[in-house]
Amino acid sequence: MRSWRSLPASGTERAASALSSTLGQPRAAGRHHGLLYGAALRIVEEDGSEQRWSFADLSDRSDRVANWLAGQGVRPGDRIILMLGNQVELWETLLAAMKLRAVVIPATTLLGPADLRDRVERGGGRFVVARSADTGRFAEVPGDYTRIAVGDPTAASASASAASTGWLPYADAYTAPSGFTPTGPTAANDTLLLYFTSGTTASPKLVEHTHTSYPVGHLSTMYWIGLRPGDVHLNISSPGWAKHAWSNVFAPWNAEATVFIHNYSRFDADRLLAEMERCGVTSFCAPPTVWRMLIQADLGRLATPPQIAVAAGEPLNPEVIEHVRRCWGVTIRDGFGQTETSVQIANSPGQPLKPGSMGRPSPGFDIALLDPVTGVPGDEGEICLDLTRERPVGLMTGYRGDPERTAEAMAGGYYRTGDIGSRDADGYITYIGRADDVLRSSSAGTESFPMRSRGSTRPSICRGGSAAPWATGVPGRSARASMSRSHRPLVDHL
């Protein structure tokens, strides 16, 4: 097992340089000058307008936001509910919170009053940063918390405008002084993020991540994707979900890559492909839901298709993988991870791929497969992380405020994912299903994914106009690179 200590020093130093550039921390001169002024974020709107920000821009803007938030009373340890779309203020606020040693509670813009009350009450939210158009949702959310609205309040609905009384305008942050001075050191184990998992039968768990487990832990995600300095990375994911932080913040910026965003109200495969070609996207990550819609368009229209293609969310049909391979000359690679971790298992660049397999353990992760009944290690069982030798960097601290669930997940010196897999003689791991589903279906005779993947097919256009079959989709819950242990359907993440 390869540990992070065995990775090339240049790689870890480069990752630290990129993140420190946006955080505004001291760095050496020379090659870092190019990094500082390179594109960190590029957002293309549905109307065709676009903006770009360099690492230097985001460093300065987040300095101002941090100074302004401090003036509003944000102190180390305070929790900020961040409910924004893919807009620059999202990245600014996250970086500002890191500088202030505040804790961010990411929230999707789809949340209603009940979920928001839970985040204020159980999450201990003391500050809320939300779009002006969404302020009305907090009218039924009592609590002593500071409200900050992003965007023109006149663009909000009448009810939201009425509810916006008492909301501070985020735009005032840009008038704050530049240059941020920390009030103290940031410890590696200081809490940075609290994710509410999408619970289905029980209340959501609060997954706690530190300034190490996600910013540094996602070196495994960078390794899986294969990102390099100068790449333009497009990841289809919505803010509020862990995958957004994975591939729209930490992995690309650790690699000195550009985060590329194309905002849209309704998915349009042709428009997305056009923007990918125009803007030079070199790396593309999407859930199978998007891949299946994308292959209905003419993939061959791209003169310079992405050199990197990865999928996250659930098993991807072989027909889709083969179709993309013929059209783009690249193979879609997938991996496995959770909100609680970075990428644990992956098909990383350069290693041979086996159909249906998630790949092999990522650097820094020692994977054991334990029998879900007896706990005996073997070549088939619950996917677990061995904590007895060295705790993975990319593993959560635990479930905040829930020692019983934390103890259950970490029992016996293993972190237990709740997912079942099998391992072949070469160390490749194949996903089978959720532990509870597998135990139930073993007695009910439910068919496996390879059986279900034989879906209906239809023609699709490829380079040169040749026809290729594609599968309509896989019924059931999501699996690989799941965003939460409850596996909420991927459509909610788009």
C-alpha positions in Angstrom: 0.0 0.0 0.0 1.4 3.3 -1.1 1.1 6.0 1.6 1.1 9.8 1.1 4.6 9.9 2.4 5.7 8.0 -0.7 4.2 10.4 -3.2 6.7 12.7 -5.0 7.5 15.7 -2.9 6.9 18.0 -5.9 3.2 16.8 -6.0 2.5 17.5 -2.4 4.3 20.8 -2.4 2.4 21.9 -5.6 -0.9 21.1 -3.9 0.1 23.1 -0.8 1.1 26.0 -3.0 -2.2 26.1 -4.9 -4.3 26.1 -1.7 -2.1 28.6 0.0 -2.3 30.9 -3.0 -6.1 31.3 -2.6 -5.8 31.5 1.2 -3.2 34.2 0.8 -0.5 32.5 2.9 3.2 33.2 2.4 4.9 31.4 -0.5 8.1 31.4 -2.4 8.8 33.5 -5.4 9.5 32.2 -8.9 7.1 29.6 -10.4 4.4 30.6 -7.9 4.0 33.9 -9.7 2.4 32.1 -12.6 0.2 30.1 -10.3 -1.0 33.2 -8.5 -2.3 34.9 -11.6 -3.5 31.7 -13.4 -7.2 31.1 -13.8 -8.7 29.5 -10.6 -12.4 29.8 -11.5 -14.3 30.4 -14.7 -18.1 30.7 -14.8 -20.1 30.7 -18.0 -23.8 31.7 -17.5 -26.7 30.4 -19.5 -27.0 33.8 -21.4 -23.4 33.4 -22.6 -21.8 35.9 -20.2 -18.8 34.8 -18.4 -16.2 35.8 -15.8 -12.8 34.6 -14.7 -11.0 34.9 -11.4 -7.3 34.2 -10.8 -5.9 32.7 -7.6 -4.8 36.2 -6.7 -8.3 37.6 -7.3 -9.8 35.0 -5.0 -7.1 35.6 -2.4 -7.9 39.3 -2.3 -11.6 39.0 -2.5 -11.8 36.3 0.3 -9.5 38.6 2.4 -12.1 41.3 2.2 -14.9 38.9 2.9 -13.1 37.5 5.9 -12.4 41.0 7.3 -16.1 42.0 6.7 -17.4 38.8 8.3 -15.1 39.3 11.3 -16.7 42.8 11.6 -20.1 41.1 11.7 -19.0 39.0 14.6 -17.7 35.8 13.0 -15.2 34.1 15.4 -13.2 30.9 15.2 -15.6 27.9 15.6 -18.7 29.8 14.5 -20.9 27.9 12.1 -21.9 29.5 8.8 -24.8 27.9 6.7 -23.7 28.5 3.1 -26.6 28.2 0.7 -25.6 29.5 -2.7 -25.5 28.3 -6.2 -22.4 28.1 -8.5 -21.4 31.7 -8.1 -18.1 33.3 -7.1 -19.5 34.3 -3.6 -19.6 30.6 -2.7 -15.9 30.1 -3.2 -15.1 33.5 -1.6 -17.1 32.6 1.5 -15.6 29.2 1.9 -12.1 30.6 1.6 -12.9 33.4 4.0 -14.3 30.9 6.5 -11.0 28.9 6.3 -9.1 32.0 7.1 -11.3 32.8 10.0 -11.3 29.3 11.3 -15.1 29.3 11.1 -17.1 26.1 10.3 -19.1 25.9 7.0 -22.3 24.0 6.8 -22.9 23.5 3.0 -26.6 23.6 2.1 -28.2 22.9 -1.3 -30.6 25.7 -2.5 -33.3 23.0 -2.7 -33.8 22.9 1.1 -37.1 23.9 2.6 -37.9 25.4 6.0 -37.9 22.1 7.9 -34.4 21.2 6.7 -33.1 24.7 7.3 -34.5 24.7 10.9 -32.5 21.5 11.5 -29.3 23.2 10.3 -29.9 26.1 12.5 -30.9 24.1 15.6 -28.8 20.9 15.4 -26.1 22.4 13.3 -25.8 25.4 15.5 -25.8 27.9 12.6 -25.0 31.4 13.8 -24.6 32.9 10.4 -26.5 32.3 7.1 -25.2 33.3 3.7 -28.0 32.8 1.1 -29.1 34.2 -2.3 -31.6 37.1 -2.0 -34.1 35.0 -4.0 -34.0 32.4 -1.2 -34.3 34.6 1.8 -38.1 33.9 2.0 -37.3 30.3 3.0 -35.9 31.5 6.3 -39.1 33.3 7.3 -40.2 30.2 9.1 -36.8 29.5 10.6 -36.5 31.0 14.0 -33.3 31.6 15.8 -30.7 34.1 16.8 -28.5 34.1 13.6 -27.1 36.8 11.4 -28.6 36.8 7.9 -26.5 37.8 4.9 -28.1 38.1 1.4 -26.1 37.7 -1.8 -27.4 39.4 -5.0 -29.8 42.1 -5.9 -32.8 42.0 -3.5 -35.0 43.5 -6.2 -34.6 40.3 -8.2 -36.1 38.3 -5.4 -39.8 37.4 -5.3 -42.2 39.6 -3.4 -42.3 37.2 -0.4 -38.6 36.9 -0.3 -38.2 40.7 -0.6 -40.5 41.1 2.4 -38.6 38.5 4.3 -35.2 40.2 3.5 -35.8 42.8 6.1 -32.9 42.5 8.5 -30.6 40.8 6.0 -27.2 42.3 5.5 -26.0 42.9 1.9 -23.1 40.7 1.0 -21.9 43.3 -1.4 -20.7 45.4 1.5 -17.9 42.9 2.0 -16.1 44.3 -1.1 -15.7 47.6 0.7 -13.8 46.0 3.5 -10.0 46.4 3.7 -7.8 44.0 1.7 -5.0 42.0 3.4 -6.1 39.6 6.1 -4.2 38.9 9.3 -5.1 35.7 11.2 -6.0 36.0 14.8 -4.2 32.7 15.5 -2.9 29.5 14.0 -5.2 27.0 12.3 -4.7 23.5 13.8 -4.8 20.5 11.4 -7.7 19.0 13.4 -9.8 22.2 13.6 -13.3 21.6 12.2 -13.8 23.1 8.7 -17.0 21.4 7.3 -20.2 19.9 8.7 -22.2 18.0 6.1 -25.8 16.9 6.7 -26.2 13.6 5.0 -29.4 13.0 3.2 -31.0 10.6 5.6 -34.0 8.6 4.5 -35.3 6.8 7.6 -33.5 8.7 10.3 -32.4 12.2 10.9 -29.4 13.3 8.8 -26.0 12.7 10.4 -23.5 15.6 10.7 -20.3 14.5 9.0 -17.4 16.4 10.5 -14.3 17.2 8.4 -11.2 19.1 9.4 -8.7 21.4 7.7 -6.8 18.2 7.0 -9.4 15.6 6.0 -10.8 17.4 3.1 -8.2 20.0 1.9 -5.4 17.4 2.2 -7.4 14.2 2.0 -8.6 15.1 -1.5 -5.1 14.5 -2.8 -6.6 11.0 -3.3 -9.3 12.6 -5.4 -6.8 14.6 -7.4 -4.8 11.3 -7.9 -7.9 9.5 -9.1 -9.0 12.1 -11.6 -5.4 12.6 -12.8 -5.6 16.4 -12.7 -2.4 18.4 -13.6 -1.4 22.1 -13.5 -3.2 24.1 -16.2 -6.1 21.6 -16.7 -9.6 23.0 -17.1 -11.8 20.8 -15.0 -15.6 20.6 -15.4 -17.5 18.7 -12.7 -21.3 18.5 -12.9 -22.4 18.8 -9.3 -24.5 21.2 -7.2 -23.3 23.1 -4.2 -24.3 21.7 -0.9 -23.2 18.2 -1.7 -19.9 16.7 -0.8 -19.0 15.9 -4.5 -19.0 19.7 -5.1 -16.2 20.2 -2.6 -14.4 17.2 -3.9 -14.2 18.3 -7.5 -15.1 21.9 -7.6 -12.7 23.1 -4.8 -10.1 20.9 -3.3 -9.0 18.4 -6.0 -8.6 20.9 -8.9 -7.1 23.6 -6.8 -4.6 21.2 -5.2 -3.5 20.4 -8.8 -3.3 24.1 -9.9 -6.2 23.4 -12.3 -9.0 25.8 -13.3 -12.5 25.1 -11.9 -14.9 25.5 -14.9 -18.6 26.1 -14.3 -21.4 26.2 -16.9 -24.7 27.3 -15.2 -28.0 26.3 -16.8 -31.6 26.1 -15.7 -32.2 23.0 -17.8 -29.6 20.5 -19.0 -28.8 20.9 -22.6 -26.3 18.3 -23.9 -25.5 20.2 -27.1 -25.0 23.5 -25.3 -22.7 21.8 -22.8 -20.6 20.2 -25.5 -20.3 23.6 -27.3 -19.0 25.3 -24.1 -16.6 22.4 -23.4 -15.1 22.9 -26.9 -15.1 26.7 -26.8 -13.5 26.9 -23.3 -11.0 24.1 -23.7 -12.2 21.7 -21.0 -9.5 19.0 -20.5 -11.0 17.1 -17.6 -14.7 16.1 -17.2 -16.5 14.5 -14.3 -20.2 13.7 -14.3 -22.7 11.3 -12.7 -24.0 8.5 -14.9 -27.3 10.4 -15.2 -25.5 13.1 -17.2 -23.3 10.6 -19.1 -26.5 8.8 -20.3 -28.0 12.1 -21.5 -24.8 13.3 -23.0 -24.3 10.3 -25.4 -27.6 11.1 -27.0 -25.8 14.2 -28.5 -23.1 14.2 -31.1 -20.0 13.6 -29.0 -17.9 13.6 -32.2 -18.5 17.3 -32.6 -15.6 18.0 -30.2 -12.4 18.6 -32.1 -10.5 18.5 -28.8 -12.4 16.3 -26.4 -11.4 16.1 -22.7 -8.3 14.0 -22.1 -9.8 12.9 -18.7 -13.2 11.4 -18.2 -14.5 10.2 -14.9 -17.8 9.2 -13.4 -19.2 9.3 -9.9 -22.5 8.2 -8.4 -23.5 4.7 -9.4 -22.4 1.9 -11.8 -22.0 3.1 -15.3 -23.2 0.8 -18.1 -20.4 -0.8 -20.3 -22.3 0.5 -23.4 -21.9 4.1 -22.3 -18.2 3.6 -21.5 -17.6 2.0 -24.9 -19.5 4.7 -26.8 -17.4 7.5 -25.2 -14.2 5.5 -25.9 -15.0 5.4 -29.6 -16.0 9.0 -29.8 -13.4 10.7 -27.6 -10.6 8.1 -27.5 -10.7 8.1 -23.6 -12.1 5.6 -21.2 -14.4 6.8 -18.4 -12.9 5.8 -15.1 -14.9 5.6 -11.9 -14.2 5.4 -8.2 -15.7 4.9 -4.8 -16.0 7.3 -1.9 -18.5 8.9 0.5 -19.3 12.2 2.2 -17.4 10.7 5.1 -14.2 10.3 3.1 -12.3 11.3 0.0 -11.9 8.7 -2.8 -11.2 5.3 -1.2 -11.1 3.1 -4.3 -10.5 4.2 -7.9 -9.5 3.4 -11.4 -6.5 5.8 -11.4 -4.7 6.9 -14.6 -2.4 4.4 -16.1 -3.5 1.2 -14.5 -5.3 -1.4 -16.5 -9.1 -1.3 -16.3 -11.4 -4.2 -15.6 -15.0 -4.0 -16.7 -17.3 -3.5 -13.7 -14.6 -2.9 -11.2 -14.2 0.3 -9.2 -10.4 -0.2 -9.3 -8.0 -0.6 -6.5 -7.4 1.2 -3.1 -6.3 4.8 -3.4 -3.0 5.8 -1.8 -3.4 6.2 1.9 -6.4 3.8 2.2 -6.0 0.3 3.5 -9.1 -1.5 2.4 -10.5 -4.6 4.2 -13.5 -6.6 3.2 -15.3 -7.9 6.3 -18.1 -10.5 6.4 -21.1 -8.3 7.5 -22.2 -11.0 9.9 -19.0 -12.6 11.4 -16.6 -9.7 10.8 -14.0 -12.1 9.3 -11.8 -10.5 6.6 -12.0 -12.1 3.1 -12.3 -11.4 -0.6 -16.0 -10.4 -0.3 -17.7 -8.4 2.4 -18.3 -4.9 3.7 -15.9 -2.4 2.4 -14.0 -1.1 5.4 -11.0 1.1 6.2 -8.4 -0.4 8.4 -7.6 2.1 11.2 -5.3 -0.1 13.2 -2.1 0.8 11.3 -2.6 4.4 10.1 -5.7 6.4 10.0 -6.5 7.7 6.5 -6.0 11.4 6.1 -9.2 11.6 4.0 -11.5 10.2 6.7 -14.0 12.3 8.7 -13.5 12.9 12.4 -16.9 11.4 13.1 -20.6 12.3 13.3 -20.7 15.5 15.3 -22.8 15.3 18.4 -23.6 11.6 17.9 -21.0 9.4 19.7 -23.1 6.3 19.3 -23.3 6.5 15.5 -19.6 7.3 15.4 -18.7 4.4 17.6 -20.8 2.1 15.4 -19.1 3.3 12.2 -15.6 2.9 13.7 -16.1 -0.3 15.6 -13.4 -2.8 16.0 -10.6 -0.7 14.5 -12.4 -0.3 11.1 -14.4 2.4 9.5 -17.4 0.6 8.0 -18.9 2.0 4.8 -22.1 0.0 4.8 -21.3 -1.1 1.2 -20.5 -4.6 0.0 -17.7 -5.4 -2.5 -15.6 -8.3 -3.8 -11.9 -8.4 -4.6 -10.2 -10.4 -7.3 -6.6 -11.9 -7.3 -5.2 -8.6 -8.7 -6.7 -6.5 -5.9 -9.5 -4.9 -8.0 -12.7 -4.3 -6.1 -16.2 -4.6 -7.6 -19.2 -3.0 -6.0 -22.1 -5.3 -5.1 -24.5 -3.2 -3.1 -25.5 -1.7 0.2 -25.0 -4.2 3.1 -28.7 -4.1 4.1 -29.9 -4.5 0.5 -27.5 -7.4 -0.2 -28.6 -9.3 2.9 -32.3 -8.8 2.0 -31.9 -9.6 -1.7 -29.8 -12.8 -1.0 -32.9 -14.4 0.4 -35.3 -12.8 -2.1 -33.3 -13.6 -5.2 -33.0 -10.0 -6.4 -30.9 -9.8 -9.6 -27.5 -8.1 -9.6 -26.3 -5.0 -11.5 -24.7 -7.0 -14.4 -28.1 -8.6 -15.0 -29.9 -5.2 -14.8 -27.4 -3.4 -17.0 -28.8 -5.4 -20.0 -31.2 -2.5 -20.6 -32.9 -1.5 -23.8 -30.7 0.1 -26.5 -31.1 2.7 -29.2 -28.8 4.3 -31.8 -26.7 7.2 -30.9 -24.4 9.4 -33.0 -20.6 9.1 -32.7 -17.6 10.4 -34.6 -18.1 9.7 -38.3 -21.9 9.1 -37.8 -21.7 5.4 -36.8 -24.4 4.0 -34.6 -23.7 2.6 -31.1 -26.0 1.1 -28.5 -26.6 2.7 -25.1 -28.3 1.5 -22.0 -31.3 3.4 -20.6 -30.1 3.3 -17.1 -29.8 1.3 -14.0 -32.8 1.0 -11.6 -32.1 1.2 -7.9 -30.1 3.4 -5.6 -26.8 5.0 -6.4 -23.5 3.2 -5.5 -20.1 4.3 -6.6 -18.5 7.5 -5.3 -21.8 7.9 -3.3 -22.3 11.4 -1.8 -23.8 9.9 1.3 -24.2 6.6 3.0 -28.0 6.8 2.3 -27.4 7.0 -1.4 -29.9 9.7 -2.3 -30.7 9.5 -6.1 -28.2 11.4 -8.2 -30.7 13.6 -9.9 -30.9 15.6 -6.6 -27.2 16.4 -7.0 -27.5 17.9 -10.5 
